[in-house]
Amino acid sequence: MAIKGAKTIAEYAIRKWLEEQNFAMEYFSLSMDGNRADLTDRRGESMTLVYRPETRSVHIEEPSG
């Protein structure tokens, strides 16, 4: 499946990672801020994903605290 609508390399990489992890995106919303993305489900629970250009990889950011 092609990744459509990505506006940045970071968004493309994150959407590709989500596809590879088998996320059914019709159940989630994704909001981008630079190299970071917030993935939110229908219940309002979310996680932050970070694209690291130096390693060309996507990681789940651990919550602080």
mmCIF file as gemmi writes it, N, C-alpha and C atoms, coordinates in Angstrom:
data_model
loop_
_atom_site.group_PDB
_atom_site.id
_atom_site.type_symbol
_atom_site.label_atom_id
_atom_site.label_alt_id
_atom_site.label_comp_id
_atom_site.label_asym_id
_atom_site.label_entity_id
_atom_site.label_seq_id
_atom_site.pdbx_PDB_ins_code
_atom_site.Cartn_x
_atom_site.Cartn_y
_atom_site.Cartn_z
_atom_site.occupancy
_atom_site.B_iso_or_equiv
_atom_site.pdbx_formal_charge
_atom_site.auth_seq_id
_atom_site.auth_asym_id
_atom_site.pdbx_PDB_model_num
ATOM 1 N N . MET Axp A 1 ? 0.844 -1.181 0 1 0 ? 1 A 1
ATOM 2 C CA . MET Axp A 1 ? 0 0 0 1 0 ? 1 A 1
ATOM 3 C C . MET Axp A 1 ? 0.887 1.242 0 1 0 ? 1 A 1
ATOM 4 N N . ALA Axp A 2 ? 0.535 2.219 -0.783 1 0 ? 2 A 1
ATOM 5 C CA . ALA Axp A 2 ? 1.294 3.462 -0.871 1 0 ? 2 A 1
ATOM 6 C C . ALA Axp A 2 ? 0.913 4.385 0.272 1 0 ? 2 A 1
ATOM 7 N N . ILE Axp A 3 ? 1.886 5.151 0.73 1 0 ? 3 A 1
ATOM 8 C CA . ILE Axp A 3 ? 1.645 6.154 1.767 1 0 ? 3 A 1
ATOM 9 C C . ILE Axp A 3 ? 1.258 7.441 1.041 1 0 ? 3 A 1
ATOM 10 N N . LYS Axp A 4 ? 0.034 7.896 1.241 1 0 ? 4 A 1
ATOM 11 C CA . LYS Axp A 4 ? -0.453 9.09 0.541 1 0 ? 4 A 1
ATOM 12 C C . LYS Axp A 4 ? -0.68 10.223 1.527 1 0 ? 4 A 1
ATOM 13 N N . GLY Axp A 5 ? -0.465 11.431 1.042 1 0 ? 5 A 1
ATOM 14 C CA . GLY Axp A 5 ? -0.794 12.617 1.814 1 0 ? 5 A 1
ATOM 15 C C . GLY Axp A 5 ? 0.26 13.085 2.787 1 0 ? 5 A 1
ATOM 16 N N . ALA Axp A 6 ? 1.409 12.412 2.86 1 0 ? 6 A 1
ATOM 17 C CA . ALA Axp A 6 ? 2.461 12.848 3.782 1 0 ? 6 A 1
ATOM 18 C C . ALA Axp A 6 ? 3.063 14.15 3.272 1 0 ? 6 A 1
ATOM 19 N N . LYS Axp A 7 ? 3.249 15.1 4.177 1 0 ? 7 A 1
ATOM 20 C CA . LYS Axp A 7 ? 3.776 16.406 3.806 1 0 ? 7 A 1
ATOM 21 C C . LYS Axp A 7 ? 5.264 16.537 4.075 1 0 ? 7 A 1
ATOM 22 N N . THR Axp A 8 ? 5.822 15.649 4.904 1 0 ? 8 A 1
ATOM 23 C CA . THR Axp A 8 ? 7.243 15.695 5.241 1 0 ? 8 A 1
ATOM 24 C C . THR Axp A 8 ? 7.815 14.28 5.243 1 0 ? 8 A 1
ATOM 25 N N . ILE Axp A 9 ? 9.128 14.201 5.234 1 0 ? 9 A 1
ATOM 26 C CA . ILE Axp A 9 ? 9.786 12.899 5.331 1 0 ? 9 A 1
ATOM 27 C C . ILE Axp A 9 ? 9.446 12.253 6.666 1 0 ? 9 A 1
ATOM 28 N N . ALA Axp A 10 ? 9.407 13.035 7.733 1 0 ? 10 A 1
ATOM 29 C CA . ALA Axp A 10 ? 9.076 12.494 9.055 1 0 ? 10 A 1
ATOM 30 C C . ALA Axp A 10 ? 7.676 11.887 9.051 1 0 ? 10 A 1
ATOM 31 N N . GLU Axp A 11 ? 6.724 12.587 8.482 1 0 ? 11 A 1
ATOM 32 C CA . GLU Axp A 11 ? 5.36 12.055 8.433 1 0 ? 11 A 1
ATOM 33 C C . GLU Axp A 11 ? 5.306 10.785 7.592 1 0 ? 11 A 1
ATOM 34 N N . TYR Axp A 12 ? 6 10.786 6.471 1 0 ? 12 A 1
ATOM 35 C CA . TYR Axp A 12 ? 6.043 9.596 5.625 1 0 ? 12 A 1
ATOM 36 C C . TYR Axp A 12 ? 6.614 8.41 6.408 1 0 ? 12 A 1
ATOM 37 N N . ALA Axp A 13 ? 7.732 8.622 7.089 1 0 ? 13 A 1
ATOM 38 C CA . ALA Axp A 13 ? 8.381 7.542 7.842 1 0 ? 13 A 1
ATOM 39 C C . ALA Axp A 13 ? 7.478 7.025 8.959 1 0 ? 13 A 1
ATOM 40 N N . ILE Axp A 14 ? 6.802 7.92 9.655 1 0 ? 14 A 1
ATOM 41 C CA . ILE Axp A 14 ? 5.913 7.511 10.746 1 0 ? 14 A 1
ATOM 42 C C . ILE Axp A 14 ? 4.717 6.749 10.198 1 0 ? 14 A 1
ATOM 43 N N . ARG Axp A 15 ? 4.107 7.237 9.128 1 0 ? 15 A 1
ATOM 44 C CA . ARG Axp A 15 ? 2.966 6.526 8.538 1 0 ? 15 A 1
ATOM 45 C C . ARG Axp A 15 ? 3.382 5.149 8.001 1 0 ? 15 A 1
ATOM 46 N N . LYS Axp A 16 ? 4.574 5.064 7.422 1 0 ? 16 A 1
ATOM 47 C CA . LYS Axp A 16 ? 5.079 3.776 6.935 1 0 ? 16 A 1
ATOM 48 C C . LYS Axp A 16 ? 5.298 2.831 8.104 1 0 ? 16 A 1
ATOM 49 N N . TRP Axp A 17 ? 5.865 3.329 9.203 1 0 ? 17 A 1
ATOM 50 C CA . TRP Axp A 17 ? 6.088 2.509 10.399 1 0 ? 17 A 1
ATOM 51 C C . TRP Axp A 17 ? 4.757 1.994 10.945 1 0 ? 17 A 1
ATOM 52 N N . LEU Axp A 18 ? 3.756 2.857 11.006 1 0 ? 18 A 1
ATOM 53 C CA . LEU Axp A 18 ? 2.435 2.452 11.489 1 0 ? 18 A 1
ATOM 54 C C . LEU Axp A 18 ? 1.847 1.362 10.606 1 0 ? 18 A 1
ATOM 55 N N . GLU Axp A 19 ? 2.02 1.509 9.295 1 0 ? 19 A 1
ATOM 56 C CA . GLU Axp A 19 ? 1.522 0.496 8.37 1 0 ? 19 A 1
ATOM 57 C C . GLU Axp A 19 ? 2.243 -0.841 8.605 1 0 ? 19 A 1
ATOM 58 N N . GLU Axp A 20 ? 3.552 -0.794 8.791 1 0 ? 20 A 1
ATOM 59 C CA . GLU Axp A 20 ? 4.332 -2.012 9.03 1 0 ? 20 A 1
ATOM 60 C C . GLU Axp A 20 ? 3.944 -2.694 10.344 1 0 ? 20 A 1
ATOM 61 N N . GLN Axp A 21 ? 3.474 -1.905 11.311 1 0 ? 21 A 1
ATOM 62 C CA . GLN Axp A 21 ? 3.051 -2.433 12.608 1 0 ? 21 A 1
ATOM 63 C C . GLN Axp A 21 ? 1.582 -2.866 12.59 1 0 ? 21 A 1
ATOM 64 N N . ASN Axp A 22 ? 0.955 -2.771 11.422 1 0 ? 22 A 1
ATOM 65 C CA . ASN Axp A 22 ? -0.435 -3.184 11.21 1 0 ? 22 A 1
ATOM 66 C C . ASN Axp A 22 ? -1.468 -2.356 11.98 1 0 ? 22 A 1
ATOM 67 N N . PHE Axp A 23 ? -1.207 -1.067 12.14 1 0 ? 23 A 1
ATOM 68 C CA . PHE Axp A 23 ? -2.209 -0.187 12.729 1 0 ? 23 A 1
ATOM 69 C C . PHE Axp A 23 ? -3.3 0.06 11.694 1 0 ? 23 A 1
ATOM 70 N N . ALA Axp A 24 ? -4.547 -0.143 12.07 1 0 ? 24 A 1
ATOM 71 C CA . ALA Axp A 24 ? -5.691 0.156 11.208 1 0 ? 24 A 1
ATOM 72 C C . ALA Axp A 24 ? -6.022 1.629 11.404 1 0 ? 24 A 1
ATOM 73 N N . MET Axp A 25 ? -5.496 2.471 10.531 1 0 ? 25 A 1
ATOM 74 C CA . MET Axp A 25 ? -5.55 3.917 10.742 1 0 ? 25 A 1
ATOM 75 C C . MET Axp A 25 ? -6.955 4.495 10.744 1 0 ? 25 A 1
ATOM 76 N N . GLU Axp A 26 ? -7.955 3.737 10.295 1 0 ? 26 A 1
ATOM 77 C CA . GLU Axp A 26 ? -9.32 4.266 10.371 1 0 ? 26 A 1
ATOM 78 C C . GLU Axp A 26 ? -9.8 4.391 11.818 1 0 ? 26 A 1
ATOM 79 N N . TYR Axp A 27 ? -9.071 3.801 12.763 1 0 ? 27 A 1
ATOM 80 C CA . TYR Axp A 27 ? -9.435 3.875 14.175 1 0 ? 27 A 1
ATOM 81 C C . TYR Axp A 27 ? -8.586 4.87 14.968 1 0 ? 27 A 1
ATOM 82 N N . PHE Axp A 28 ? -7.674 5.566 14.301 1 0 ? 28 A 1
ATOM 83 C CA . PHE Axp A 28 ? -6.746 6.463 14.97 1 0 ? 28 A 1
ATOM 84 C C . PHE Axp A 28 ? -6.687 7.802 14.249 1 0 ? 28 A 1
ATOM 85 N N . SER Axp A 29 ? -6.258 8.833 14.981 1 0 ? 29 A 1
ATOM 86 C CA . SER Axp A 29 ? -5.936 10.104 14.339 1 0 ? 29 A 1
ATOM 87 C C . SER Axp A 29 ? -4.458 10.382 14.603 1 0 ? 29 A 1
ATOM 88 N N . LEU Axp A 30 ? -3.826 11.003 13.634 1 0 ? 30 A 1
ATOM 89 C CA . LEU Axp A 30 ? -2.401 11.297 13.711 1 0 ? 30 A 1
ATOM 90 C C . LEU Axp A 30 ? -2.205 12.784 13.53 1 0 ? 30 A 1
ATOM 91 N N . SER Axp A 31 ? -1.511 13.411 14.475 1 0 ? 31 A 1
ATOM 92 C CA . SER Axp A 31 ? -1.195 14.831 14.328 1 0 ? 31 A 1
ATOM 93 C C . SER Axp A 31 ? 0.321 14.992 14.425 1 0 ? 31 A 1
ATOM 94 N N . MET Axp A 32 ? 0.874 15.701 13.452 1 0 ? 32 A 1
ATOM 95 C CA . MET Axp A 32 ? 2.317 15.879 13.345 1 0 ? 32 A 1
ATOM 96 C C . MET Axp A 32 ? 2.745 17.23 13.897 1 0 ? 32 A 1
ATOM 97 N N . ASP Axp A 33 ? 3.941 17.256 14.49 1 0 ? 33 A 1
ATOM 98 C CA . ASP Axp A 33 ? 4.596 18.489 14.923 1 0 ? 33 A 1
ATOM 99 C C . ASP Axp A 33 ? 6.088 18.28 14.721 1 0 ? 33 A 1
ATOM 100 N N . GLY Axp A 34 ? 6.58 18.703 13.566 1 0 ? 34 A 1
ATOM 101 C CA . GLY Axp A 34 ? 7.99 18.473 13.235 1 0 ? 34 A 1
ATOM 102 C C . GLY Axp A 34 ? 8.252 16.985 13.049 1 0 ? 34 A 1
ATOM 103 N N . ASN Axp A 35 ? 9.203 16.446 13.824 1 0 ? 35 A 1
ATOM 104 C CA . ASN Axp A 35 ? 9.549 15.031 13.742 1 0 ? 35 A 1
ATOM 105 C C . ASN Axp A 35 ? 8.769 14.18 14.731 1 0 ? 35 A 1
ATOM 106 N N . ARG Axp A 36 ? 7.786 14.772 15.39 1 0 ? 36 A 1
ATOM 107 C CA . ARG Axp A 36 ? 6.99 14.064 16.397 1 0 ? 36 A 1
ATOM 108 C C . ARG Axp A 36 ? 5.543 13.933 15.922 1 0 ? 36 A 1
ATOM 109 N N . ALA Axp A 37 ? 4.927 12.846 16.343 1 0 ? 37 A 1
ATOM 110 C CA . ALA Axp A 37 ? 3.52 12.634 15.998 1 0 ? 37 A 1
ATOM 111 C C . ALA Axp A 37 ? 2.783 12.109 17.217 1 0 ? 37 A 1
ATOM 112 N N . ASP Axp A 38 ? 1.577 12.58 17.41 1 0 ? 38 A 1
ATOM 113 C CA . ASP Axp A 38 ? 0.695 12.045 18.441 1 0 ? 38 A 1
ATOM 114 C C . ASP Axp A 38 ? -0.332 11.162 17.757 1 0 ? 38 A 1
ATOM 115 N N . LEU Axp A 39 ? -0.379 9.909 18.164 1 0 ? 39 A 1
ATOM 116 C CA . LEU Axp A 39 ? -1.338 8.944 17.65 1 0 ? 39 A 1
ATOM 117 C C . LEU Axp A 39 ? -2.388 8.759 18.729 1 0 ? 39 A 1
ATOM 118 N N . THR Axp A 40 ? -3.649 9.045 18.397 1 0 ? 40 A 1
ATOM 119 C CA . THR Axp A 40 ? -4.729 9.002 19.376 1 0 ? 40 A 1
ATOM 120 C C . THR Axp A 40 ? -5.815 8.049 18.904 1 0 ? 40 A 1
ATOM 121 N N . ASP Axp A 41 ? -6.311 7.224 19.845 1 0 ? 41 A 1
ATOM 122 C CA . ASP Axp A 41 ? -7.389 6.306 19.491 1 0 ? 41 A 1
ATOM 123 C C . ASP Axp A 41 ? -8.738 6.949 19.795 1 0 ? 41 A 1
ATOM 124 N N . ARG Axp A 42 ? -9.799 6.217 19.517 1 0 ? 42 A 1
ATOM 125 C CA . ARG Axp A 42 ? -11.152 6.758 19.689 1 0 ? 42 A 1
ATOM 126 C C . ARG Axp A 42 ? -11.525 6.995 21.143 1 0 ? 42 A 1
ATOM 127 N N . ARG Axp A 43 ? -10.812 6.374 22.07 1 0 ? 43 A 1
ATOM 128 C CA . ARG Axp A 43 ? -11.083 6.576 23.503 1 0 ? 43 A 1
ATOM 129 C C . ARG Axp A 43 ? -10.313 7.757 24.067 1 0 ? 43 A 1
ATOM 130 N N . GLY Axp A 44 ? -9.455 8.354 23.253 1 0 ? 44 A 1
ATOM 131 C CA . GLY Axp A 44 ? -8.673 9.5 23.701 1 0 ? 44 A 1
ATOM 132 C C . GLY Axp A 44 ? -7.303 9.135 24.237 1 0 ? 44 A 1
ATOM 133 N N . GLU Axp A 45 ? -6.957 7.855 24.224 1 0 ? 45 A 1
ATOM 134 C CA . GLU Axp A 45 ? -5.63 7.438 24.662 1 0 ? 45 A 1
ATOM 135 C C . GLU Axp A 45 ? -4.644 7.695 23.537 1 0 ? 45 A 1
ATOM 136 N N . SER Axp A 46 ? -3.429 8.08 23.904 1 0 ? 46 A 1
ATOM 137 C CA . SER Axp A 46 ? -2.481 8.442 22.857 1 0 ? 46 A 1
ATOM 138 C C . SER Axp A 46 ? -1.066 7.995 23.201 1 0 ? 46 A 1
ATOM 139 N N . MET Axp A 47 ? -0.231 8.011 22.165 1 0 ? 47 A 1
ATOM 140 C CA . MET Axp A 47 ? 1.189 7.79 22.345 1 0 ? 47 A 1
ATOM 141 C C . MET Axp A 47 ? 1.915 8.695 21.363 1 0 ? 47 A 1
ATOM 142 N N . THR Axp A 48 ? 3.153 8.998 21.692 1 0 ? 48 A 1
ATOM 143 C CA . THR Axp A 48 ? 3.96 9.885 20.864 1 0 ? 48 A 1
ATOM 144 C C . THR Axp A 48 ? 5.01 9.072 20.132 1 0 ? 48 A 1
ATOM 145 N N . LEU Axp A 49 ? 5.093 9.311 18.83 1 0 ? 49 A 1
ATOM 146 C CA . LEU Axp A 49 ? 6.095 8.673 17.987 1 0 ? 49 A 1
ATOM 147 C C . LEU Axp A 49 ? 7.09 9.73 17.535 1 0 ? 49 A 1
ATOM 148 N N . VAL Axp A 50 ? 8.356 9.346 17.443 1 0 ? 50 A 1
ATOM 149 C CA . VAL Axp A 50 ? 9.404 10.285 17.049 1 0 ? 50 A 1
ATOM 150 C C . VAL Axp A 50 ? 10.201 9.689 15.893 1 0 ? 50 A 1
ATOM 151 N N . TYR Axp A 51 ? 10.373 10.48 14.838 1 0 ? 51 A 1
ATOM 152 C CA . TYR Axp A 51 ? 11.231 10.097 13.728 1 0 ? 51 A 1
ATOM 153 C C . TYR Axp A 51 ? 12.607 10.679 13.983 1 0 ? 51 A 1
ATOM 154 N N . ARG Axp A 52 ? 13.625 9.828 13.912 1 0 ? 52 A 1
ATOM 155 C CA . ARG Axp A 52 ? 15.01 10.268 14.115 1 0 ? 52 A 1
ATOM 156 C C . ARG Axp A 52 ? 15.724 10.221 12.767 1 0 ? 52 A 1
ATOM 157 N N . PRO Axp A 53 ? 15.954 11.388 12.154 1 0 ? 53 A 1
ATOM 158 C CA . PRO Axp A 53 ? 16.537 11.405 10.812 1 0 ? 53 A 1
ATOM 159 C C . PRO Axp A 53 ? 17.957 10.843 10.75 1 0 ? 53 A 1
ATOM 160 N N . GLU Axp A 54 ? 18.714 10.982 11.823 1 0 ? 54 A 1
ATOM 161 C CA . GLU Axp A 54 ? 20.102 10.5 11.798 1 0 ? 54 A 1
ATOM 162 C C . GLU Axp A 54 ? 20.176 8.977 11.681 1 0 ? 54 A 1
ATOM 163 N N . THR Axp A 55 ? 19.16 8.272 12.162 1 0 ? 55 A 1
ATOM 164 C CA . THR Axp A 55 ? 19.118 6.81 12.049 1 0 ? 55 A 1
ATOM 165 C C . THR Axp A 55 ? 17.997 6.336 11.121 1 0 ? 55 A 1
ATOM 166 N N . ARG Axp A 56 ? 17.216 7.295 10.622 1 0 ? 56 A 1
ATOM 167 C CA . ARG Axp A 56 ? 16.07 7 9.744 1 0 ? 56 A 1
ATOM 168 C C . ARG Axp A 56 ? 15.143 5.96 10.403 1 0 ? 56 A 1
ATOM 169 N N . SER Axp A 57 ? 14.855 6.199 11.676 1 0 ? 57 A 1
ATOM 170 C CA . SER Axp A 57 ? 14.021 5.24 12.419 1 0 ? 57 A 1
ATOM 171 C C . SER Axp A 57 ? 12.927 5.957 13.191 1 0 ? 57 A 1
ATOM 172 N N . VAL Axp A 58 ? 11.899 5.189 13.539 1 0 ? 58 A 1
ATOM 173 C CA . VAL Axp A 58 ? 10.765 5.705 14.306 1 0 ? 58 A 1
ATOM 174 C C . VAL Axp A 58 ? 10.746 4.976 15.648 1 0 ? 58 A 1
ATOM 175 N N . HIS Axp A 59 ? 10.542 5.745 16.714 1 0 ? 59 A 1
ATOM 176 C CA . HIS Axp A 59 ? 10.511 5.189 18.069 1 0 ? 59 A 1
ATOM 177 C C . HIS Axp A 59 ? 9.301 5.694 18.821 1 0 ? 59 A 1
ATOM 178 N N . ILE Axp A 60 ? 8.809 4.872 19.731 1 0 ? 60 A 1
ATOM 179 C CA . ILE Axp A 60 ? 7.752 5.306 20.641 1 0 ? 60 A 1
ATOM 180 C C . ILE Axp A 60 ? 8.435 6.047 21.785 1 0 ? 60 A 1
ATOM 181 N N . GLU Axp A 61 ? 7.971 7.258 22.053 1 0 ? 61 A 1
ATOM 182 C CA . GLU Axp A 61 ? 8.557 8.041 23.138 1 0 ? 61 A 1
ATOM 183 C C . GLU Axp A 61 ? 7.941 7.599 24.462 1 0 ? 61 A 1
ATOM 184 N N . GLU Axp A 62 ? 8.774 7.296 25.398 1 0 ? 62 A 1
ATOM 185 C CA . GLU Axp A 62 ? 8.297 6.893 26.731 1 0 ? 62 A 1
ATOM 186 C C . GLU Axp A 62 ? 7.797 8.126 27.472 1 0 ? 62 A 1
ATOM 187 N N . PRO Axp A 63 ? 6.648 8.007 28.157 1 0 ? 63 A 1
ATOM 188 C CA . PRO Axp A 63 ? 6.126 9.146 28.925 1 0 ? 63 A 1
ATOM 189 C C . PRO Axp A 63 ? 7.095 9.532 30.033 1 0 ? 63 A 1
ATOM 190 N N . SER Axp A 64 ? 7.232 10.822 30.272 1 0 ? 64 A 1
ATOM 191 C CA . SER Axp A 64 ? 8.093 11.273 31.364 1 0 ? 64 A 1
ATOM 192 C C . SER Axp A 64 ? 7.305 11.276 32.66 1 0 ? 64 A 1
ATOM 193 N N . GLY Axp A 65 ? 8.035 11.046 33.722 1 0 ? 65 A 1
ATOM 194 C CA . GLY Axp A 65 ? 7.36 11.119 35.016 1 0 ? 65 A 1
ATOM 195 C C . GLY Axp A 65 ? 7.415 9.912 35.782 1 0 ? 65 A 1
